[in-house]
Amino acid sequence: MVKAIKLVALGSILAASAIYGASTAACVGCHGKNFEKVALGKSKIVKNMSKADIIKALKGYKSGSYGGAMKSVMKSQVANLSDKDIENIADAIKGAPSKSNSSASAASTSTQKVIDINAKVADKARLNKEDLGNKKVVSEEMLGLRKTTLFDENVKPAESKYTNKAPGTAKRYERAYVNAPPMIPHSVDGLLPITKAKNACLGCHMPAVAKAVGATPIPPTHFMDYRPKTVFKNGVEVKDGKVVGLGKGDLGNTGDIKLVKPKKLDKLYPGRYNCSQCHVSQANVDVAVGNTFKPDGLNGDLKAKSHLIDMMDDGVK
C-alpha cells in the first residue's frame, strides 16, 4: 500500500508540474527528494537523466513518439506546453532556477469558480411541462424515462460528454449536496484502472503535494479507520470489546455498536484506495426529468470542499 501511494509513473507527475509551471513539488512524493526513486518499477531514475533527456522525453510525449504505459495520458497532458515550458521543467528537475511563476498559475487554478449543476433542473417551465398531475390525458409516451412507447426498440440513453481536458485546465462542477464525493474534472485516459501496483490519482491528490499543483487534497476522513476492531474470542464475536452476534443471543446484529472510536492512520485507509468506486468523471448530461431538489447548506466553500470529518458523529447518540 505504502509503495503504491509513493510510486506513480514519471509521466503523470511531470505532467502535473507542466500544467502548473516548472514546479517539481508534486514529484517528491513519488520520485524522492533527490529524484532517486523508480516510479512503479518502470520509470527511469530521474536524477540520472540529463536535461537533454528530460526535454526529449517531454517533447516525445507531446508528439506521441515517446513513452510506454503512460503514453496516452502524457500526450494529452503536455499538449499545450511550449518548448520554453519544457525547458523550465527540465531546469527545475536538474536544480537550475525556474523561469516561470508556477505558484501563481497553481493559485489561479485552485481558486476558479465551480459550475452550478443544479441550475437548470428546477426550471419552472420544464417542471410544468413534465408534471403529469396537470394533464387531462396521460399518454404512454409521457410515462417513465423512455418518453416513448414500450414497443420502441431503438431507445438509447442520453449521450455522456465527459470532460477530456488535462488536469488543472477544466472547470469543476459543484457538489450535488454537502460532502458529496467530488467528481473528476479532467480526463482519466491512462489513469484508470486503479490497481494494487498503480494509483495515479495519489501523485497529485495526496495532501502533501495537492496544494503545490492546485489539486483537491484527499480529505482527512480517508486517513481514518472507522471500522470496529473485530476478533473471535472464546467462540464469540467481539467488536471493540463488546460481545455481539450469536454470543449475545441474537442473530448477528451489531447495531448496538453506535459509534466506533476512529483510528488515525499515517497512510491512506485501504477501503478508500480505489478512488473510482466513489468518484466519477464529470459529464455534461441533461437530467432525465426536472426536479425541485435543493441541496441544503451547499454554499460558500462547501460547493467545492468537504467538512465530513467534522460531521461523522452528527446524529449519533
Long-range contacts (C-beta under 8 A, 24 or more apart in sequence): 1-267, 1-268, 1-270, 1-273, 2-267, 4-196, 4-197, 4-198, 4-199, 4-202, 4-273, 5-29, 5-199, 5-202, 5-206, 5-267, 5-268, 6-30, 6-37, 7-37, 7-38, 7-39, 7-40, 7-41, 7-198, 8-39, 8-40, 8-198, 8-199, 8-200, 8-202, 8-203, 9-39, 9-40, 9-42, 9-43, 9-69, 9-70, 9-198, 9-200, 10-39, 10-43, 10-44, 10-46, 10-57, 10-70, 11-43, 11-61, 11-67, 11-70, 11-71, 11-73, 11-74, 11-77, 12-70, 12-73, 12-74, 12-77, 12-190, 12-191, 12-200, 12-203, 12-204, 13-39, 13-203, 13-204, 14-57, 14-58, 14-74, 14-78, 14-89, 15-61, 15-73, 15-74, 15-77, 15-78, 15-166, 15-167, 16-167, 16-168, 16-203, 16-204, 16-213, 16-215, 17-89, 17-92, 17-102, 17-213, 18-58, 18-77, 18-78, 18-81, 18-85, 18-86, 18-89, 19-77, 19-105, 19-109, 19-166, 19-167, 19-168, 19-169, 19-213, 20-102, 20-105, 20-106, 20-109, 20-168, 20-212, 20-213, 20-214, 21-85, 21-88, 21-98, 21-100, 21-101, 21-102, 21-103, 21-105, 21-106, 22-85, 22-88, 22-89, 22-91, 22-92, 22-98, 22-99, 22-100, 22-102, 23-92, 23-98, 23-102, 23-103, 23-106, 23-212, 23-213, 24-89, 24-92, 24-93, 25-209, 25-212, 25-213, 26-203, 26-204, 26-209, 26-212, 26-213, 27-93, 28-208, 28-209, 29-202, 29-203, 29-206, 29-208, 29-209, 30-203, 35-93, 40-197, 40-198, 41-197, 42-68, 42-69, 46-93, 49-93, 50-94, 51-90, 51-91, 51-93, 51-94, 51-96, 54-89, 54-90, 54-93, 54-94, 55-86, 55-87, 55-90, 58-86, 58-89, 58-90, 59-83, 59-86, 62-86, 69-190, 70-190, 71-190, 72-189, 72-190, 73-187, 73-189, 73-190, 73-191, 73-200, 74-190, 76-164, 76-166, 76-187, 76-189, 77-166, 77-167, 79-166, 80-166, 80-169, 105-214, 106-168, 106-211, 106-212, 106-213, 106-214, 107-214, 109-168, 109-169, 109-214, 110-211, 110-214, 110-215, 112-171, 112-172, 113-171, 114-171, 114-172, 114-173, 114-174, 114-303, 114-304, 115-171, 115-172, 115-173, 115-174, 116-174, 117-173, 117-174, 117-176, 118-174, 118-176, 118-293, 118-294, 118-295, 120-286, 120-287, 120-290, 121-287, 121-290, 121-291, 121-293, 122-290, 122-291, 122-292, 122-293, 122-294, 123-290, 126-290, 127-290, 127-291, 127-292, 130-289, 130-290, 145-288, 145-289, 158-285, 158-286, 158-288, 159-285, 160-283, 160-284, 160-285, 161-283, 161-284, 161-285, 162-187, 162-281, 162-282, 162-283, 163-187, 163-281, 163-282, 163-283, 163-284, 164-189, 167-204, 167-213, 167-215, 168-213, 168-214, 168-215, 172-282, 172-304, 173-282, 174-298, 174-303, 174-304, 175-295, 175-298, 175-302, 175-303, 175-304, 176-295, 177-295, 177-298, 178-295, 178-296, 178-297, 178-298, 178-302, 179-302, 179-306, 179-307, 179-308, 179-311, 181-278, 181-279, 182-216, 182-279, 182-304, 182-306, 183-279, 183-280, 183-281, 183-282, 184-279, 184-280, 184-281, 184-282, 185-282, 188-276, 188-281, 192-276, 193-276, 194-273, 194-274, 194-275, 194-276, 199-273, 199-275, 201-275, 202-268, 216-304, 218-268, 218-272, 219-306, 219-308, 219-309, 220-309, 221-272, 221-306, 221-308, 221-309, 221-312, 222-268, 222-269, 222-272, 223-264, 223-265, 223-266, 223-267, 223-268, 223-269, 224-262, 224-263, 224-264, 224-265, 224-269, 224-309, 225-262, 225-263, 225-265, 225-269, 226-260, 226-262, 226-312, 227-260, 227-271, 228-254, 228-257, 228-260, 258-316, 258-317, 259-313, 259-316, 262-312
